[in-house]
Amino acid sequence: MSQAVLPPPSDRHADGDSDDLLEFGYEQQLHRKLGKFASFAAGFSFVSILTTIFQLFGLGFSFAGPAFFWAWPVVFVGQFMVALCFAELAARYPISGAIYQWSRRVGGEITGWFAGWFMIIAQIVTASAAAIALQVVLPNVWSGFQIVGTDTALTSSDGATNAVVLGTALLVITTTINSIGVNAMARINSIGVTCEIVGVIAVIGVFFTHAQRGPDVVFDTGGVPVDSGYIGAWIVSGLMAAYVMVGFGSAGELAEETKNPRRVAPRTIRLALSVSALGGGLMIIGALMAAPSLTDGELATQGLPYVLNSVLSSPWGTVLLIDVAIAILICTLAIQTAASRLMFSMARDGRLPASRVLGSVNKTTGTPIAPAVVIGLGCVLVLVVNVGNSAIFSTLASVCIVLIYLAYMMVTVPLLLQRLKGWPRSTTGAPKVDSEGKPLFTLGRLGLPVNLVAVVYGAAMVVNLSWPRPEIYDPSGDFPLLRWAAPLTVLAVVAVGALCFPRGKAHPNPVTTGVSA
């Protein structure tokens, strides 16, 4: 008797994942090519500690001195609580457009739509802010990268304008990569993440082997009075960590392109944040130990490039800066990819203007090309309208992170309400195992306290991020209105969102899929 020839295990898993997706009412259109490392790379490259810490170290140090380090573990604990909630949702709803889909299923159509709307706007601005980071690195590699003017500082008019030029060029490259297909994106992203991890280890090694002082430097308040005044300064310095540790949920955005996403995405969400926090914390301590001086003002203005240039002679210092530039490339690429999948997911449900175009997938590349192009154009527009504005960097970074934290809360708050009603035990029709037959990730009895901490932390951080501080939103003092950039932007996004909110029902309706919350 002849026996049927079974497909390879990876193909069987892919078929099972496609059938799983059908249970939510969606056909498999995107190419399911991403493995465990590629999924991890998506989250790790979004956080991109080489990009963000190089970009933002000076911000934290300038407010609270070396002791600003302690804001790092505090933010990590808060964000890890959020990540645990996301991981539990990723195991149950492995669908592209994670934030939108999760919020929609635990909070309803209106909450879900606004969560997706907030996240799309935030990711466009975040990608723009990431692209700006090239200005921190490339002029230090070669002076020829300073195309506009001579002052390389982001807070200067020359530096801000040149950052727009470099950022626009980068966005053209990432948009092209995203339009080619998920294979090219994943390959470039994985290579880039490997380079970034090697770079992080190298930077940490260099810092620790060139230490000028011991690790107890993290208790130095940098001359700021150690009284109630320092607490306020330290809280402001925590914005640096808050800016860095976001985007870990992007593995969920690529769920429909990931093999066995019910198992892989929850793990990589937690792993991406944890590895980033560990590596970033060691980089911060190492930089404080290796800096030639803590009082000459260079750390606050130049950040980590100052330390690297001080302890490493060319060409090794230049090599590490090039590695940072690679990290900026893959960070921008990862953010744009996540944003395009979110836009595709919402358009596929008929929730955006031009949904037919934005919700289509190129059959050859398996990529939603239209969303990638729209996201790229949106990022460039954000940069162009800010040409010559010395407050561009701090304003962009602050506003986009406020929007991200609000989008996160539009998941964690309704999820907490669902837990009080018995979720996930009350969920009907949802599978209890992944495509390999293994139990789904769950928080069990810890779900309620973890979720509660995530909500309280998120609310506190939204207030902290939105506070109208001139030193954050208007460092030059030339644009007082920018101090209110965060609340004004949120109000504008809500108002435009209300006008754009679709009046019809989403398709498919999650209630009809058998997996409603």
N, C-alpha and C positions, 0 to 999 in steps of 0.2 A: 504494500500500500504506500502510495506516495504521500509525503508530508508537505504541508504548506510551508513556503519559505517566508520566515518572519523578517520584517525590516529591521535594520539596526536599532539598538535601544534608543538612540537619540531621535530617530525618526518616529519610533513608537511614542516617545514622550511628546514630540511635537504634535503628532496626531491627537494624542490625549489632551494636550493643551488647547488645540483648536476646537475640539469637541466641548471642552470646558468653557471656552469663550462663547460658544453657541448658546450655552445655558443662560447667558446674560443678554442674548438677543443680537449678538454681533458675529459677523463672518470674519474669518482670518484673512485679512488683507495685507497687513504688514508682514515682512519676512521675519520668521522666528529664528534668528541666527545667534543671539547672544548667550554665551555661557556664563559661568560663575564669575570669572575674572572680569569679563567685559561689563557685567552688571555692577560689580564692585567699582570698576573704573568710572562708571557713570556718576555714582554718588561721590566718590573721592575727588574726582576732577572738578565737580561742581563746587565743593568746599575749597579745594585747591589751596592748601596752606602756604605753599611757596608763593602763590600769587597774592593772597590776601594778607598774610603776615608781613611780607615785604612791603606791601602797599600801606598797611595800617599800623604797623608797630609804633611808629612815631606818634600816632594819635593817642594811643593808650599811655605811652611813656610821658608825653608832654603834660598830661593832666595829673598823674599821681606818682610819677617816678617809678623806680624799679618794683615797688610793691603793687603796681597795677597788675602784676602777674596773677594775684589771687582772684581777680575777676574771672580768669580763664577757667579754673575748675568749677566755679559757681555756675557760670553759663553752661558749661558742659553738662553738669548734673541736670539743670533745668531742661536743656535741649534733649538730653537722653530720655527724659520722661516723655517728651513729645515723640521722639523716635520710637519708643516702645509702643505707643498708641498707633503710630503709623504702621509699624511692623505687623501688628495684629490685624489691621485693616487690609494691608497688602496681601496677607494670607487668604483673606476672604473675598477680596474684590480685585483680582489681578487684571486690571483694565488700564489701558493708556489714559492719560489725563488724570492721574491718581488723585490729586487734591480735589478736583472737581467731582470725580466719580465717588470718592469716599464721602465727601460732604453731602453730596446729593442723596446718597443712600442712608445716611444716618440723620440728616437734617432737613431733607425735603428739597424740592426743585428750586425754590427761591434761594435758599442758603447755598445750595450747590452751585447755582449759576454765579452768584456773587463771589463765592470762593474762587471759582475758575477765572472770573473776570479780574479779580484782584491779583491773582497769581500770574496771569498773562501780562498785565501791566508791569508787575514787579519784576518778572523775568526779563522783559524787554529792557527795563532800566538797569537791572543787575548785569546783564550782558554788556550793556554800554559802560557801566562802571568798571567791569572786569577788563574790558578793552582799553580803558584809560590807563590801567596799571602798566602798560608798555612804557609809558612816559617815565615811570620810576626806574626802569631797568635799561632800556635800549640806549639812551644818551650816555649812560655809564659804561656801556660796552664800546660805543663808538660815537664820537661827537657829531658825526654826519647824520645821525638820527635826529638831532635837534634841527629840524628843517625850518622852524619859525623862531626867530629871535635867538637869544643867548641864555636866558634864564630858564633852567630846567625844572624848577620847583613847581609842583602842581598848583600851589596857591598863587603863583604869579600869572599875569596875563599871557606871557610868552609860553610858559609851561602848559597852561590850560589849553591854549590854541593848538600847540604842537601835539598834545595828547589827543585832541580830536582828529588830527590828520592821521596819526599812527593808529588810533582806534578804528577809524573808518576803513583803512586798508586791511586791518585784521578781520573786520566783519565781512568784507567782501570774500576773503579766503574761507571763513567758516561757513558762510552761506553756500558757497560753491561745494564744499565738502558735504554739507548736509543734503544738498540736492542730488549728489551722485548716488547715494544709497547707504543703507545701514552697515553694510560690510566695510566700506571705506571709512565711515565714521568710527566704527568699533575698532578697526585695525589701528587707525591713527590715534584714537583715544587710548587704547591699551598700550601702545608704544610710548605715548606721551606720559601716561601714568607711571609706567615703569621708569622712565627717565626722571619723573618727579620724585618718586620714592627713593631712587638712588641719590638724587640731589638733596633730598631732605636728610638722608643719613649722612651724606658728605658734609653738608652745612653743620649739622649737629656735631659731627666728629671734629671739624675744623674749629668750631667755637670752643669745645671742651678741651681741646689740646692747646689752645692759645689763651687759656683763662688767665685773667689778671686779678681775679678775686674769687672767693668761694661762693657756693650756692646760697649762703645766707644773705646774699645781696637782695633777695626777693623780700626781705623785711625792711629794706631801706625806703623810706617815704620820700626821698628826693628833696628834702628841705621843706616839704609842705607840712604845716603844723599838725602834729598828731593829736587832734581834738575833733570836735564835731565838724570842723571845717574840712578835715581830711576825708571823712566819710563821704561828703558830697563830691569831692574831687575823685575819689575812688569809684563812686557810682558812675560818674561821667566816663571814666577810663574803661569801664566795663562795656561801653559801646563798641570798642575794638573787637572784643570776643564775640559780641552779639552780631557784628557784621560778618565775621568769619564763619561761624558755625551754623550755616543755613544751607539748604539744598541737598541734604543727605537723603531726602525722600525721592530723589530723581530716579532711583532704581525702579520705583513704582511707576514712573512715567513711561518707562520702556517695557512694561510688563508684557505687552502683546508681542514683543520682539525677543523675549527672554524664554529660554527653555525651563520648564517647570517653575514658573514664576511664583507659585504659591509657597514654595520652599525657598527659592533663591532670593527673591526680593526682600522678604522680612529679615533674612540674615545679613544681606549686604547693606540694608538701611542702617542696622545697628553697627555693623563692622566699619562702614565708611566714616561714620561719626566718631567712633571710638579710636580708630587709627589716626584720624585727623587730629583729634584732641591730644593724643599721646605725642605724636610728632610735633605738633604746634607748641605744646607746653615745653618740650625739651628745647625747641628752637628759641623760645623766648628766654628761658633760663640761660642757655648757652650764650646768647647775644649779650645779656646783661653781665655775664661773667667775663666775656672776651672784649667788651668795648674798651677802647683806650681810655676813655673818660666818661663819667656819668654826669658831669657838670658843665661841659663846654658847649652844650646846646646842640651838638651835632646829631645825637640820637633822636632828639625830638623833631628835627627838621629833615634829616636824611634817612633815618631808620636803619634797617639791616644792611643796605648797600654800603653805608658808611663803615659798619663793622667789618664786612667782608673785605672791602678795599683796604682797610687798615691792617688786617691780619694776614692777608694773602697778597703776594705780589703777582703781577701778570706772568704767565697767562692763566693761572689756576683760578684767580678771582674772576677773570673774564669768562672762563668756562662755566663756572657756577651761575653767573648772571645770565648766560645764554640758556642754561637749564631752566632758570626762572622764566625766561621769555617763552620757552616751550610750554611751561606750566600755564602761563597766561593764555597761550593759544588753545590748549585743551580745555581750560576752564571756560573760556568764551564759547568754544564749540559745544561743551556739555550743556551749558545753560541754554544756548540756542536750540539744541536738540530737544531738551525737555520742554521748552516753550512751544516748539512746533508740534510736539505730540499732544500737548494739552490743547492747543488750538484745534488740531485735527479731531480730537475726541469730542470737544464741544460742538464743532461743526457737523460731525457725523450724527450727532443727536439733533441737529437742526436748531442749535442755540445761538448761532452767530450770523451776521449778515454774510451773504455770499457763501452760505453753508455748502452748497453743491460743489463749489470749486475748492473751498478750504477742506472739505471732508473727503476729498478724493485721494486715491493712492496711485502713483505711477506703477503700472503692472510690471515694468521691466526692473526698476530699481527697488520696488517695494517701499517707497518713501513718499510721504506727503510733501511734495515739492512746494506747492503754493504757500502753505503755512511757513515753511522755512524762509521763503523769499520775503513774505510779509513781515516776519519777525526781524529779519536782517535789515529791511528798509526802516522799520520802526526804530531799531537801535541806532542807525545812522542819523535819523531825524532827531532823536534825543540828543545826540552829540552836536549836530550842526546848529541847533537853536541855542546852544550854550557857548558858541565860539567866543573866546575872549573873556569869558566870565571867570574871575579868579575863584569864585565859590563853587565852581562846577563839581569838583570831586566830592567834597564833604556833603554837599546838598544831594547829589545823586545817590551816594552810598546810604545816607540816612533815610531818605524817602523810600527807596526801594526795599530796604530792610523792614521798615514799618509796615509796608504793604504785605510783605511775606509773613511777618508775624501775625498780622490780622487774618490772612488766609489760613494760616495754621490754626488759629483760634476758631475759625469757622468749621474746622474739623473736630478739634478737641472738645469744644463746648457742647455741640449737639451729641457727640459721642458720649460725653459724661451723662447727659440726660437720658440717653438710651441705656446706659449701664444701670441707671437707677430703676429702669423698667425691666431689667433682666438680661440685657445684651451681654455676651453673644448667645447665652443659653436659650433665649427666646427666638433666635433666628430660625426660620423654618425653610427647609428645602436646600440649605447650603451644605456642601460636602464637608466632611470632617477630616479628610486626608488629602494629600497632594497627589500628583500624577504618578508618584512612586509608591503610593500607599502608606506614606508616613504621616503621622498626626500633624495638623496645622499648628503653627506657633500661636500660643495663647498666654495671656498674663494670669489667667485663673483668678484667684481671690485678690491678687495684687492689682487687678485692673482698676478698681475704683480709686484706691489711694494714689496710684501712679497717675491716673487721668486727672484727678483733682489737683495734684501738684503741677501737672503740665498746664492746666488752665490758669492757676494762680500765677505761675511763673510767666506765662505768656502775657497776661494782663499787665503785670508789673513792668515787663520789658517794653510793652507798647507805650506805656506812659513815659518811661525813661527815654525811649528813642524819640518820642514826639515832642518832648519838652523844648520850648523855644529858646535854646541856648545860642547866643550870638557866636560863641567860639566854635560851634559846630556848623551852623547854617550860614553865618555871615562873618567869616574870620577877618575879612578886610574892613568890615564896618561900612561898606559902600552901599549895601542893599539890605536895609533893616527889615523889609518885608519878607526876606528869605528866612528870617527866624521862625516864621509861622509856616514854612514850606510843608512840613509834614501834615499838620491838621488840614491846611488848605488843600493839599493834594488829595488827601483822603476824601474830603468833601466833594472835590471835583470828580474824582473817580466814581464815587457813589452816584452823583448826579448824572453823569454821562451813562453810567451803568443802568440807572433807572430808565433813561430814555431808550437805551438799546435793548432792554430786557425783552425777550421774545414772549409774545402773548400766547402762542400755541403750546401744546404739550411736547415734552421731549420724546424722542423715539430712539430706542424702545423705552417704554415706561418700566422702571425698575420693579414696580409692583408685580408686573406680569411675568417676570423672569424666574420667580420662585426663590429668589435670594434676597428679598427685601430685608431691611434691618428691622 
